[in-house]
Structures are given as C-alpha cells and as structure tokens.
Amino acid sequence: MDLYLLRHAKAEPWASTDAGRPLSPAGQLQAQRVGEWCAAQGIAPEALLASPTLRARQTAHAVADALGIGGAGVITAPFLAPGMSPDAAYEGLRDYARFDPVLCVGHEPDLSQLAARLLGLVSGSAVTFTPATLAGFQLASLRGGGARLHALVPGPVG
C-alpha cells in the first residue's frame, strides 16, 4: 500500500477551541497547491482521511477538490486527532488496508512520530512536517521499519 501523510496547511492562531481553528488564507492556498501537485503527479487516493479538526478537514477538502473527487470523498478519521500515537495510527489504518493509496491529513508531532516509526527510526525528531508538507511511503507492512519513503514535498509557501 502507498500511504501519504499530509500535515494540515497553515491555520489561524486562534479560535474558541483548538479543534475549531480554521485555515488561514495562506493555508487555503497551500492546501490548494498540494492538491494541484498531487493531481499533476497522478496521486489519486482511494481513501482520503482527515483528523476531525476543522483545519485538517479544510485541508483535505481542498486537496479533494483539486483532485476532482470533491468533499464527499473525505472521511473523518478520529484516530488522526491531535495526540495520535503511532500505535493508534497503525490500528486505525488497518481499517483502510484494502485501499491503495491512502492519504491522511493530520497534525504535528503525530505525523513525525508515525513517519519515524514507519521508517524504523528511533525518534520522531528525525522527521519534521511543516504546514502542508506531504510524505509518501510504500508500506510492505504496518510495522516499524516496514516502509520506504518515496516522496517528500515540503509545504508550499502560502
């Protein structure tokens, strides 16, 4: 399975709740650009999963729109909520193992920790996802060291 991890695009610094922080105008542009890049590369996720936070769902919807699959193609995945552990990600991803590729929109430092575990690294500090950074992995299995990094695209400047 190919797995893409995307950190949500740049969000507004404030809202009444952290989960309710929307994308900033720059973040909206970043998300659109990531979606356009994915379309140009022929990346067509069979499952597009997003954290339940507003900023992650808005990022996923912008990517879905650029890919021509629309917002109805976005699945809210509670396991991607802030604070996700690599073990929780593995458990959540098992439900989507039949899809290829899968694109997940989530948060830091969760994605760094997951990427490090996928690559068999000791610490998530070896990998950092800035807003709208996309990483692609080819998974032989959902276990530590069971992946190969095949794409790393820094987040576009909004």
N, C-alpha and C positions, 0 to 999 in steps of 0.2 A: 504494500500500500504506500502511496505517496501521501505525506502529511505536510501541510503548510501551516505554520504558526505565524500569526499576524498580531502585533500589538496594536491596540486601538490607536487611532490618529489623535492629534493634539486636542485636548479637551479644555473647556473653560475651567479656570481655577476654583470656582465657587459654585455652589448650588445649595439648596436647602438640605440635601443629603448627598453623600459621595456617589451613591448609585445613580442619582439624578443629574450628574454633571453632563451637559451636552457637549458635542464637538464645538470647537471654536470655528470661526470662518476659515482660518488657516487649516484646521483639522478636516473640515469638509472637503477642501481642495486636496489635501493629502490623500484622503480616503478615495476620492475620485481617481486620482493619479495612480494609486496602487491597483485599483480595479482595471484601469486602462492598460497598465503594464501587464497584468495577468491575462487580459484578453489578447494583447499583442503576442504573448508567449504561448498562447493556446492552453492556458491553465483553466480548466473547466471543472470545478469541484462538483462531485456528485452529492456531497453534503457540505453545507456552509453553516458552521456552528458559531454562535456568539454567546459571550457572557451575558447574563441578564442586565448588566448596567446599560444605561442609556447610551453612553459614548461608544461602547463596544457594538451595540445593536445598530447605531447610526453608521459606524464604520462598515459593518457587514452589509447593511442595506446599500450603501454607496458602491461597494465592490459588486454586489449582486446586480445593481442597475447597470454598471459598466460592462458586466459580463452578459447582460441581456436575459438574466434569469429572474429579475425582479425580487422585491422584498418578500414575496410569498415563499421564496426558496431559502430564506434564512430560518434556521432552527435555533431557538433559545435553549442553551445547554447549561443548566445550573452548575455542573461541575467546573465550568470555566469562570465562575465568580471569583472576585479577588480573594486571595488566600489559598488558592488551589495548590495542592501538593502534587508532585509527580505521580505518586501512587493513586491519588484521586483521578488524575488525568488518564492514567492507564485504564482504570476501572471504567471511566466514562467513555473512553474511546473504543472499548470493546464492543459497545452497542453499535458502533458505526464501522466495524471492521469489514463489512461487506461492500462499503463504498470506497471508490478509488478515483480520484483523490479526495481527501478531506481537508477543508480549510477551517481553522479555528481562530477566532478573534478573542483575544484575552488581554491579560494585564502583566505588568512587572511587579515584583521579581518572579512571578509564577512561570512565565514563559522561559526565562533564562534558566531556571532550575530544571524545567522539563527538558529543554534543549540539551543541557549538560548531561542529564541522566540518559537521554536517548543516545548521545554520543559516547557514553561511558566515561565521562569526565567526573572528577571528584566533586567539583563545586560549580554552582551556577554563576560564580563570579567570572568564569572564563568566557561567558557569553552575555551580551547586554543587548536588549531590544529598546531602541529609542522609539518615540511615537511613529507609527506606520511602518516599522521595519517588518519585513517578511522573510521567513526562513523556510526552505523546503527540505524535507527529509525523505529518503527512501527507507521504509521500515521492512526489515527481514522479520522482525517480531517486536511485540510490545514488551521490551525488557531493556534494562540498562545495557548500553553498548550495542543494541540491536538495530541501529540506524546509521545511515550515511548521509551527510549533508550534501545536497546537490544544488542548492540555490541560497544566496544570502543577498538581500536587496535592502540597503539602508532606506529608512523612511525619507520620502521626498520632502524638500523644504517647502512649506506652505507659502 
